[in-house]
Every structure is written in C-alpha cells, then in structure tokens.
Amino acid sequence: MSIRITIKYTRFRQLTFVSCVVFLLIGIAGFSTALNAQAPPNILVIFTDDQGFKDVGCYGSEFPTPNMDRLAREGMKFNNFYAASAICTPSRFGFLTGKNPSRSQDRLLSALMFEDKSHGKFGIHASETTLPQVLKKVGYQTALLGKWHLGHGDPSFSPLQHGFDYSYGHTAGCVDYFTMDYGNTPDWYRNDIPIDETGYATDLISAETISYLENRDKQKPFFVFLAYNAPHFGKGWDDGHDQSVNLLQPHPRDLERVKYIEDPSRRKYAAMVVSLDDGIGKVLDYLDKAGIAENTLIIFMSDHGGDPNYGGSNGSLRAGKATLFEGGIKVPCMVRWPGKIKPNVENNTPSWAIDWFPTLTSIAGVKATESVLDGQNIQKMLGGDAGSAKREMYWELGSHSQLERGHWVAYRNENWKYVNSPTEGEWLFNLQADPNEKQNLKDKEAVMFDKLKLKCSTLGEAYNAYSKTK
C-alpha cells in the first residue's frame, strides 16, 4: 500500500512539475507576445516657423530654451538635419507627403501669398497622399494645430480634406499675433469655421493643443502636427498707409526676459522664441501629467533656416531663409521616444524632413502604398545606428517676383554639394571640410563639379516631369 502511495505521489509531483513548466512557458510566451504587440506610439511633431539653426539653446543660442533643450537631453539631437525647403510652403509639402516639393502638382516651390488672388488656385491636391491619411489606416486620430500654408483659396485645400480629423489655426504664411488676422483680413479657424479669438497666437495654439489632447479618444493613438507660427514675423496692418506690414510681435511680458540682448530685432525675436519654448513646455507637462509621455514619440524641427532680417540666427552657417546655402536648409531637430531612443545622444549623419514619412509609417506598422517616396526610413538611426552618409538630396526654390527672389537649385551627394544661386552663380562645396561654405571648389574640382551639376539637372527634369503627370 505504501509503495503504491509513493508511486502515485511521485507521479503526481512529476505531473505537477511538468504542468508548472508548461504553464510557465505559456506565460512567458504570452508575455513575450504582449511585448512584441505593443500599440503604436502617439506621434507629436512640433514644427516651428523660421527658427534658425542657432536659435535653440542646445545649438548655441544666447537665450534660454529649456524645454526644447529637454527634448535633446532626453532623446536624440541631430547635427546634420535638413528641411525639405528653405521656404514655408514647400517645406510643409515635403514633410507631409514624403516627396520632394519639386514633384508637387502645382510646383509649390515658393510661398503661397494670401493677398495674391492668383495664388488662391494653388495648394496640395487630392492625388497627393499625406502622412496623416496613411496613419489613419491603422487607427490614428489626427490633428493640425497652428499654421497650414498649403492652400487657402478653395475648400479642397483644407487640412480636413488631407488627412486631418481636426484643425485649428490659420491658412496663410503668417498672422498678426494679437488679432489673428492677416493684416486686416481674418484668418483664424477651427475645423474650417472662422472664429474670433483674442490673446497671443503662440499661447492660443499651445492651449488648443492641450485641450485637444484632453478631449481626444483615449483608446486611439494620435498624430498631432503642432505647427507653430512662431517665431515667424507677424502680419500687422498699417492704418496710415492702408496696407499690411511685417512685424516682429513679441508679447511685452517676454521682452523683459531677454532685455540683455542689445540688437532690437534679435531681442524681439528672442522674446518670441522663449514664449514658444514656454508653450512647448506646457504641452510636455501635459503629456507627463496624463501619463502618456512614455508612449509618445516627439519630433521637434524648424521648417527651414532663420531670417537674419527678422532677428533669426543660423550661427556660422552661410546665409539663411529663402536660400539654398546651409543657413537656409540646415535646421535644429531633436527626437524623444522614451525606451526606444537613448537619452542625450547625438547623430551627425545627413538626414532630412522627407525621411519622416517612411520612418513614421514604419514605426506605426502601416505600409505606405505610395509608389514614389524621396525619403529614407531612418528608424534604425533612432535606435542608435549611425546611419550612412551615402545619400543624395535635391532642393529647388521657384522664382517669386513679389518677393524679389530668383530660381535656386542645390544638390548634395555624400559630402559634396552643388549650388546654383540666381545672384551668386554656381558653387561646389566639400561640406566635410568646409561646413560653412566659404570655399568654392568649382574650378579646383572641375570633374566633381560637372558630375554634380549634371545629376542636379537630371533630377530636376525628372521631378518636373513627374509633377505634370499628377
């Protein structure tokens, strides 16, 4: 009897042990599956306007931007990042479509002018797929908060027709910071409905962003394009001359904080940047408070280089906004994604705004069906891979008689860059040896010059031909 009992007990222990192991393995497998099946992250893109390469504290500005710096400290800082263009409209087109602006149906290579009636016919078209349209396929809720500048004359150009579920802000290239008018014409909307608000534009956009995040569907991930108009100059109105006027419009409270800056334009501009930084800080604080910061990927970048005529600084980089020298297209960019991007790291590999379309769709787990994308998936770079400098980039700016701007082209291949300026002619630079573009190697490196010039011309013709097929 005792032997039978022992055998049964031993078998019981063996069965129990095996069962525990099985259940343990099942549990581990389930836990592993859960880790691998994490929900796609929330995506917040902070897109500032006319903010120069040296207009962020961590890039060397003389005024503080602690909240922008926080993103670099807690994530990745890009030291060799480019905008899609040196002008507002094409820059936004490139980011949102993942295509070179030269491919755009309306050849959006210069700024759409709000007061020019002929420009009301131009903008982004239904055939041009946007990032939010693709993200919505996997359940993202999408919002544009701030500046649009991709069409204002026809309802078909509305952000609500191009992938955004919600929109708030203005359609033109700039707006009066206190009246929310373009000169004396109202240009402030919520979901295409004109609204009359008072306050300061930067504050209103920040508050609306937080309100949107509070009231969103908490069961879905979000894609928020937080496109501040700051620190771009404002569009005021001169009653005496009955015309609109460009004005730096800092809030009086912020001028005191940067009173140590001697140059009046730089001081006003700096006041607008520190106000912008405050707004970003409030949004970051909300993400922390709501407990969603850990699953939110944040990208910060400027739409193009700063304008020295209105207080912006690109440091030692050559020129600025509306040029294709480095100061016009090289911009500050920081990315934070807790647990996925190591804190306080820097990346020196050339990359640009057009890369975000294939990168973010990959991260979100949706396959872009676009047959043409001009960017590269840089997700591995975010994980610590150095990336490759072996790539090419092409920029083009259209002529603009009202703004007295001529046609530009530029082409970068690895560390070589070709520039054709309407006023300064053709240039060849070795950016590795000469990042500030001081030495023209056009004659000294004639073979390389001819090679890049030809490739630049070939790409330009191909992009132009593509735009005509849309």
HELIX and SHEET records of a PDB file:
HELIX    1   1 SER A    2  ASN A   36  1                                  35    
HELIX    2   2 GLY A   57  TYR A   59  5                                   3    
HELIX    3   3 PRO A   66  ARG A   73  1                                   8    
HELIX    4   4 CYS A   88  THR A   97  1                                  10    
HELIX    5   5 PRO A  101  ARG A  103  5                                   3    
HELIX    6   6 LYS A  117  LYS A  121  5                                   5    
HELIX    7   7 LEU A  131  LEU A  135  1                                   5    
HELIX    8   8 LYS A  136  VAL A  138  5                                   3    
HELIX    9   9 PRO A  155  PHE A  157  5                                   3    
HELIX   10  10 PRO A  159  GLN A  161  5                                   3    
HELIX   11  11 ALA A  201  ASN A  215  1                                  15    
HELIX   12  12 PRO A  252  LEU A  255  1                                   4    
HELIX   13  13 GLU A  256  VAL A  258  5                                   3    
HELIX   14  14 PRO A  264  ALA A  290  1                                  27    
HELIX   15  15 ALA A  293  ASN A  295  5                                   3    
HELIX   16  16 PRO A  308  TYR A  310  5                                   3    
HELIX   17  17 GLU A  326  ILE A  329  1                                   4    
HELIX   18  18 ALA A  353  ASP A  355  5                                   3    
HELIX   19  19 TRP A  356  ALA A  364  1                                   9    
HELIX   20  20 GLN A  379  LEU A  382  1                                   4    
HELIX   21  21 ALA A  446  SER A  467  1                                  22    
SHEET    1   A10 ILE A 193  PRO A 194  0                                        
SHEET    2   A10 TYR A 189  ARG A 190 -1                                        
SHEET    3   A10 TYR A 166  HIS A 170 -1                                        
SHEET    4   A10 GLN A 141  LYS A 147  1                                        
SHEET    5   A10 PHE A 222  ALA A 227  1                                        
SHEET    6   A10 ASN A  42  THR A  48  1                                        
SHEET    7   A10 THR A 296  SER A 302  1                                        
SHEET    8   A10 CYS A 333  ARG A 336 -1                                        
SHEET    9   A10 MET A  76  PHE A  78 -1                                        
SHEET   10   A10 VAL A 345  ASN A 347  1                                        
SHEET    1   B 2 PHE A  81  TYR A  82  0                                        
SHEET    2   B 2 SER A 351  TRP A 352  1                                        
SHEET    1   C 2 ASP A 181  TYR A 182  0                                        
SHEET    2   C 2 THR A 185  PRO A 186 -1                                        
SHEET    1   D 2 GLY A 234  ASP A 238  0                                        
SHEET    2   D 2 GLN A 243  LEU A 247 -1                                        
SHEET    1   E 4 GLU A 392  LEU A 397  0                                        
SHEET    2   E 4 TRP A 408  ASN A 413 -1                                        
SHEET    3   E 4 TRP A 416  SER A 421 -1                                        
SHEET    4   E 4 GLY A 425  ASN A 430 -1                                        
END                                                                             
